Amino acid sequence: MSSDAHETGTTPGDGGAPASETTSDTTSDCVFCAIADGRIPAQVVAESERSVAFEDRTPAAPVHVLVIPRRHAATVAELAEASTDDLADLFAVIPEVARAKGITDYRLMVNSGASVGQTVFHAHVHVLGGADFTEASMTPQA
């Protein structure tokens, strides 16, 4: 699996640097905040009051959807510290994504930090499906 660069074909205005402020609801230079509040269009698959799921612009699988919280947090860990309700909602939207995309089997992937491939520093979960995956594809490159 490649890095989060798949997510939108673009990077946040801060060049991908971690957000210094995670307590605000949105950050003006975060590409995912802009998608969440409608400033940047996206192909929305499912949404709730707290989360938005949209098609990845450069998919790594036949089904590749990103699920993001509307609240800005750089990583899933920061989101959990800020709001367990938002974290729970993020994962509650995933079955809706699967139903909308017509898949029963899927892989969830979360990159948390630059050293493991996160390039867009807004918490998100990749929902990947529509193909067979092997466990070997999860091993780090030497």
C-alpha positions as a Markdown table, in Angstrom:
| # | Residue | x | y | z |
|---|---|---|---|---|
| 1 | Met | 0.0 | 0.0 | 0.0 |
| 2 | Ser | 1.3 | 3.4 | -0.8 |
| 3 | Ser | 1.2 | 6.5 | 1.3 |
| 4 | Asp | -1.7 | 8.8 | 2.0 |
| 5 | Ala | -0.8 | 10.7 | -1.1 |
| 6 | His | -3.5 | 8.6 | -2.7 |
| 7 | Glu | -6.1 | 10.4 | -0.7 |
| 8 | Thr | -6.9 | 13.5 | -2.7 |
| 9 | Gly | -4.1 | 14.0 | -5.3 |
| 10 | Thr | -3.2 | 17.1 | -3.3 |
| 11 | Thr | -1.6 | 18.0 | 0.0 |
| 12 | Pro | -2.7 | 20.4 | 2.7 |
| 13 | Gly | -1.5 | 24.0 | 2.4 |
| 14 | Asp | 1.0 | 23.4 | 5.2 |
| 15 | Gly | 2.9 | 21.0 | 3.0 |
| 16 | Gly | 1.8 | 18.0 | 5.1 |
| 17 | Ala | 3.3 | 19.2 | 8.4 |
| 18 | Pro | 1.4 | 18.0 | 11.5 |
| 19 | Ala | -1.3 | 20.4 | 12.6 |
| 20 | Ser | -0.3 | 22.3 | 15.7 |
| 21 | Glu | -3.8 | 23.0 | 16.8 |
| 22 | Thr | -6.1 | 20.0 | 17.1 |
| 23 | Thr | -8.8 | 21.4 | 19.4 |
| 24 | Ser | -10.6 | 23.6 | 16.8 |
| 25 | Asp | -13.3 | 22.1 | 14.7 |
| 26 | Thr | -11.6 | 22.8 | 11.4 |
| 27 | Thr | -8.3 | 24.2 | 10.2 |
| 28 | Ser | -8.4 | 26.6 | 7.2 |
| 29 | Asp | -5.3 | 25.1 | 5.5 |
| 30 | Cys | -6.3 | 21.4 | 5.9 |
| 31 | Val | -7.5 | 19.8 | 2.7 |
| 32 | Phe | -9.7 | 17.3 | 4.6 |
| 33 | Cys | -11.3 | 20.1 | 6.7 |
| 34 | Ala | -12.1 | 21.8 | 3.4 |
| 35 | Ile | -13.7 | 18.6 | 2.1 |
| 36 | Ala | -15.7 | 18.2 | 5.3 |
| 37 | Asp | -17.2 | 21.7 | 5.2 |
| 38 | Gly | -17.8 | 21.7 | 1.4 |
| 39 | Arg | -15.1 | 24.1 | 0.3 |
| 40 | Ile | -13.5 | 21.4 | -1.8 |
| 41 | Pro | -15.9 | 19.1 | -3.7 |
| 42 | Ala | -15.7 | 15.3 | -3.2 |
| 43 | Gln | -17.7 | 12.3 | -4.2 |
| 44 | Val | -19.4 | 11.7 | -0.8 |
| 45 | Val | -20.4 | 8.1 | -0.2 |
| 46 | Ala | -21.8 | 8.4 | 3.3 |
| 47 | Glu | -22.0 | 11.0 | 6.1 |
| 48 | Ser | -23.2 | 11.7 | 9.5 |
| 49 | Glu | -23.3 | 14.8 | 11.7 |
| 50 | Arg | -19.7 | 14.0 | 12.8 |
| 51 | Ser | -18.1 | 12.2 | 9.9 |
| 52 | Val | -17.8 | 12.3 | 6.1 |
| 53 | Ala | -16.8 | 9.4 | 3.8 |
| 54 | Phe | -15.7 | 10.1 | 0.2 |
| 55 | Glu | -14.1 | 8.5 | -2.7 |
| 56 | Asp | -10.3 | 8.6 | -2.9 |
| 57 | Arg | -9.2 | 10.6 | -5.9 |
| 58 | Thr | -6.4 | 8.2 | -6.8 |
| 59 | Pro | -7.6 | 4.8 | -5.5 |
| 60 | Ala | -5.3 | 2.0 | -4.5 |
| 61 | Ala | -8.1 | -0.6 | -4.8 |
| 62 | Pro | -11.4 | -0.9 | -6.8 |
| 63 | Val | -13.1 | 0.5 | -3.7 |
| 64 | His | -11.1 | 3.1 | -1.8 |
| 65 | Val | -13.0 | 5.4 | 0.4 |
| 66 | Leu | -11.7 | 7.7 | 3.1 |
| 67 | Val | -13.7 | 8.3 | 6.3 |
| 68 | Ile | -12.8 | 11.5 | 8.1 |
| 69 | Pro | -14.1 | 13.3 | 11.2 |
| 70 | Arg | -15.6 | 16.8 | 10.6 |
| 71 | Arg | -13.5 | 17.9 | 13.7 |
| 72 | His | -9.9 | 18.5 | 12.9 |
| 73 | Ala | -7.4 | 16.2 | 14.6 |
| 74 | Ala | -4.0 | 15.3 | 13.1 |
| 75 | Thr | -4.2 | 11.6 | 13.9 |
| 76 | Val | -6.7 | 9.1 | 15.2 |
| 77 | Ala | -5.0 | 9.1 | 18.6 |
| 78 | Glu | -5.5 | 12.9 | 18.8 |
| 79 | Leu | -9.1 | 12.4 | 17.8 |
| 80 | Ala | -9.6 | 9.9 | 20.5 |
| 81 | Glu | -8.2 | 12.3 | 23.1 |
| 82 | Ala | -10.4 | 15.1 | 21.8 |
| 83 | Ser | -13.7 | 13.2 | 21.4 |
| 84 | Thr | -14.4 | 9.6 | 21.8 |
| 85 | Asp | -17.8 | 10.3 | 20.4 |
| 86 | Asp | -16.3 | 11.5 | 17.2 |
| 87 | Leu | -14.0 | 8.5 | 17.1 |
| 88 | Ala | -16.9 | 6.1 | 17.6 |
| 89 | Asp | -18.9 | 7.9 | 14.8 |
| 90 | Leu | -15.9 | 7.6 | 12.4 |
| 91 | Phe | -16.1 | 3.8 | 12.7 |
| 92 | Ala | -19.9 | 3.7 | 12.8 |
| 93 | Val | -20.0 | 5.2 | 9.3 |
| 94 | Ile | -17.8 | 2.4 | 7.8 |
| 95 | Pro | -20.7 | -0.2 | 7.5 |
| 96 | Glu | -22.7 | 2.5 | 5.7 |
| 97 | Val | -19.7 | 2.8 | 3.2 |
| 98 | Ala | -19.6 | -0.9 | 2.7 |
| 99 | Arg | -23.3 | -1.1 | 2.0 |
| 100 | Ala | -23.2 | 1.9 | -0.4 |
| 101 | Lys | -20.3 | 0.4 | -2.3 |
| 102 | Gly | -21.8 | -3.1 | -2.4 |
| 103 | Ile | -18.9 | -4.8 | -0.6 |
| 104 | Thr | -19.1 | -7.3 | 2.3 |
| 105 | Asp | -15.4 | -7.8 | 2.8 |
| 106 | Tyr | -13.0 | -4.9 | 3.3 |
| 107 | Arg | -9.8 | -3.8 | 4.8 |
| 108 | Leu | -9.5 | -0.8 | 7.1 |
| 109 | Met | -6.2 | 1.0 | 7.2 |
| 110 | Val | -5.1 | 3.9 | 9.4 |
| 111 | Asn | -1.7 | 5.6 | 9.1 |
| 112 | Ser | -0.8 | 7.5 | 12.2 |
| 113 | Gly | 2.4 | 9.5 | 11.7 |
| 114 | Ala | 4.8 | 10.4 | 8.9 |
| 115 | Ser | 7.1 | 7.3 | 9.3 |
| 116 | Val | 4.2 | 5.0 | 8.5 |
| 117 | Gly | 3.1 | 6.9 | 5.4 |
| 118 | Gln | 0.6 | 9.5 | 6.7 |
| 119 | Thr | 0.9 | 12.6 | 4.5 |
| 120 | Val | -2.4 | 14.3 | 5.2 |
| 121 | Phe | -2.5 | 15.2 | 8.8 |
| 122 | His | -6.2 | 15.0 | 9.5 |
| 123 | Ala | -7.4 | 11.7 | 11.1 |
| 124 | His | -8.9 | 9.3 | 8.6 |
| 125 | Val | -9.6 | 5.7 | 7.9 |
| 126 | His | -9.1 | 4.0 | 4.5 |
| 127 | Val | -11.8 | 1.6 | 3.5 |
| 128 | Leu | -10.4 | -0.7 | 0.8 |
| 129 | Gly | -12.3 | -3.5 | -1.0 |
| 130 | Gly | -13.4 | -5.0 | -4.2 |
| 131 | Ala | -10.2 | -7.1 | -4.6 |
| 132 | Asp | -8.4 | -9.9 | -2.8 |
| 133 | Phe | -5.7 | -8.7 | -0.4 |
| 134 | Thr | -2.9 | -10.7 | 1.2 |
| 135 | Glu | -1.5 | -10.3 | 4.6 |
| 136 | Ala | 2.0 | -10.0 | 3.1 |
| 137 | Ser | 1.0 | -6.6 | 1.6 |
| 138 | Met | 1.0 | -5.2 | 5.2 |
| 139 | Thr | 4.7 | -5.8 | 5.8 |
| 140 | Pro | 7.0 | -2.8 | 5.9 |
| 141 | Gln | 9.5 | -2.3 | 3.1 |
| 142 | Ala | 13.1 | -3.0 | 4.1 |
